[in-house]
Amino acid sequence: MYFDEEFLKSLPDDWSYAFQKIYNKFLEAVHNYKLEDDRYYYIIEEAHILLKVFCEKKLPKRKYHVPNLTGTRKANVENILRFFNNLAAESLQYIEKQNNAKKLKHYKNVVEIAFEDVFHFEFTEGDLERIQQLINELRDLISKTKELKQKHKQRLLIKLEKLQTEFDKKMTTLAQVLEAIIEIGVNLGRFGKDIKPLTDRIGELANIILSAQKRAYELPSSLPFKLFGQLENDKSKDKKS
C-alpha cells in the first residue's frame, strides 16, 4: 500500500490539514513514477478509493463527486489529478480563512486590553511554550495509547486541536480553556492509572493556567489546588492512615 495504515493514522483531525498531507504524498508519487508504469496507476487506484472514503467521512455535507475510473488510463489519471488539485486549492482557502479568523480573534483580544483597563490573565513566554509542548505530547500519547478506543481518541484529539488555538499571552477570560481541560481530564480519568502519563500532563497544563489565575487575583503562589486524581489519592491515604 502507498497510503498505508500508519500514514492514515497520522493524519490530522482537521480535514483541510489532513487533505494537504494526502495531497503532498500523492504529488511525490506523481513525480517519482511515469504514466505508463503499473505502480503509478496502482497509486491512482488507491488514491481514488482514499478520495471517495475521505469525502464521504470527512466532508459528507459537501457531496463531492469523485470521478470514477471508467475511462482510458490517461483520462482516469487526468480526472483524479484534476480532482486532487481542485480540492487542494479549496483546502488551502479554508486553512487561510481559519487562520485569518484566529488572527482576528487574537487582535480583538489585544485591542480590548490595550484600549481599556480590562482585567486580564497573563502568561509568560515560558508558559506558552510549555503549554504547546504539553498539548503536542498529549496528542502523541493519545494517538499511541492502547487503553483508549478510536472514538475516544478522536474526540480527545479534536478537543486538543481546538484548545491549542485558544492561548494568547494576555487573555480576558480563561473559561473556555479551563472548560476544555477539565472535560479532557475527566474523560481521561475514567480509564484509571493505566494512562497516568496523560493525566499527569493534563494536571501540569491546568496548573500553568491556575498559576496565571493566582497572579491575576494576587493570590499566594503556594496556595494548594486539588486536581483530577489528587483527591482520590488523598482519600486512599486517609483510609490507610
N, C-alpha and C positions, 0 to 999 in steps of 0.2 A: 504493500500500500504506500502511496505517495503522501496522502493526507492521513497519516496513521493515528491510532488511538491516543498516543502520547501527545501528538500535535493538537488534536481536537480538545483534549482535556486542558491544554494550556491556554486556550482562547479566553480572552476577557469576557465578562458578562455583558458589557455594553456592545450592542450589535455592530455599531459603526467601527469600533476598535477591533472587534473580532473579525469583521469582514476585511479590514485593511491588512490584518495579519494573513488571512487566507489569500488575499489578492497578491501580496508580496511573494508568498510561497509559490503561487501559480505562475507569476512572472518569471521566477527562477527556472521553472520547467520550460517555459516558452523560449527562454534564452539559451537553455542548455541542450535542447533537442530540436530536430528538424521535423517538418510536417510529415515527411514520408516514414519517419521512424515509428515502429509499432508502440514503443514505450511512450512516445509523445501522445499518440492517440488514446492509449490506455489512461493517461493522466487526464485527458479531456473527458473521457467517460466517467472517471472518478469525480472530476470537478462537476460534471453535470448532476450526478447523484447528490453531491455535497450541496450544490446550489439549491436544488429542489427542497431538500430537507431543511436547510438553513432558512430559506424564505418561508417555509411552512411553519417552522418552530419559532423563529426569531422575529419574523415580520408578517404575522398572519393577517393583520388588518390591511396591509398594502396590496394584497392579492397580486403579487408578481407572477408573470407567466414566463417561466424558464423555458427556453426553446427546446423542443425535442430533437433527438439525434436521428432524424428520419431522412436526411438528405445525403449528398455525397460527403466524403470525408472532409474535403475542403470547405464545403458550405457549413457543415456542422461545427468545424473549428472556428470559422468566421463568426457564426452566431453566438457561440459560447464566449469568444473573445469580446464581442460587442456587448454582451450582457454584463460580463465582468467589468468592463471599462465604464459602462453607464452606472452600475451600482457602486463602483469605487468612487466615481465623481460625486454621487449622491451622499455617500457615507462621509466624504471629506467636507461637504457642505454642512452636514448635520454636526460633525465634530466642531467646525468653525462656529456654528450657531450656539452650540453648548458652551464652548469656550468664551464666546462673547457674553453669554448670559452670566457666566461665573465672574467675568471681569466687571460687569456692570453691578453685580451684587456686591462684589468687593469694594467697588468705587463708592457705592451708596453708603456702605459702612464707614468708609474713610471720610466722606463728606459730612455725615451726621456727627461724627466725633470731632471733626475739625471746626465746624461752624457753631456747635452748641456745647455747652458744658454738660455733656452726656456721660452718665455713669457707664463705665465700660470695664471689661476684663482684658488683661494684657498678658501675652505670652512672650517669653524670651526667644531669641533665635534658637537657642539650645532646646527649648521646649518643643518648638515647631519641628525641628529636625528629628528629635526623638519620637514625636507623635507619628510622623510619616514613616519612620523606621519600624515602629511597633505595628502600625497598620499593615505595612508590607510583610512583616514577619507573620502576623496573624493570617493574612491572605495565603501565604505559602504553607503554613501549618494546617490550615483548614482544608486546603486543596489536597494535602498529602495524608491527612489522618484517616485511619480506617474505622474510627469509632463513630463517625457521622455518616448517615445516609446521604446520597447525592442530593435529594431535595432539600435537606437541611443545609448542606454545603452551599447550594446555590442561593438560598435565602440569606445566609450569613454573608456570603461574598458580595451580594448586591448591597446589603446594608453597609459593609465596609467601604465599598466603592463610593457610595454616596457620602459617607462620613468623611472620607479623605478630602473631599472638596469643600468641607464646611469651615475649615480652620483659617483664621486670619490672625495677624499679630495683635490687633485690637478688635474686640468683639463686644457688641452691645448686649448680647444675650448668649447664654450657653445652654439654653433649654433644649435645642434640637440635638446638639452633640451629646449631652448627658442622657437624653431620652434614648438615643441610638445605642450608646454604650451600655446602658442598663439593660436594654432589650437583648443585645448580643450576649451580655454577661449572664442574664437569666436563662437564656436558651442554652448556652454552653454549660451552665451549672447543672442542668438536668442530666448530664451524661457522666457526672461523678468525677473521681480523681484521675481517671484514665486520660483526661485531656487537660491536666494541670498546666502544662506549658502554655496552653491557650488562655486559661483563666488567669494565670499569672500576668500575662501581657495586658489583658483587659484591665486587671487591677492596677497595673502601673499607669496605663493610659488614663484611667479615671482619676488616679492620684495627681497626675500632672494638672488635670483640669481643676481638681479641688484645690490645689496649691494656688492656681490663678484666682480662684474664688476667695481664698483666705487673704491674699494680697489686696484684692479689691475691697473687701469688707474690713481690712485691717485687723484680721484675727491672728492669734499666735500661730506660727508655723508648726508648733509642736502639738496643736490640737488634734487628738486622735479621730480617726474616722473608720468605722467598720464597713467593709465592702465584700459583697458576694459571699465567698466561702468562709470568711473570717468568723462570722457569727456562729456557724455550725462548729468550727474548730474550737471556739471558746466554750460552747456548750459541752463538747466532748471532754474538754479539760476539766470543766466543773464537775462533771459526773465522776471522773476518775478520782478527783480530789475529795 
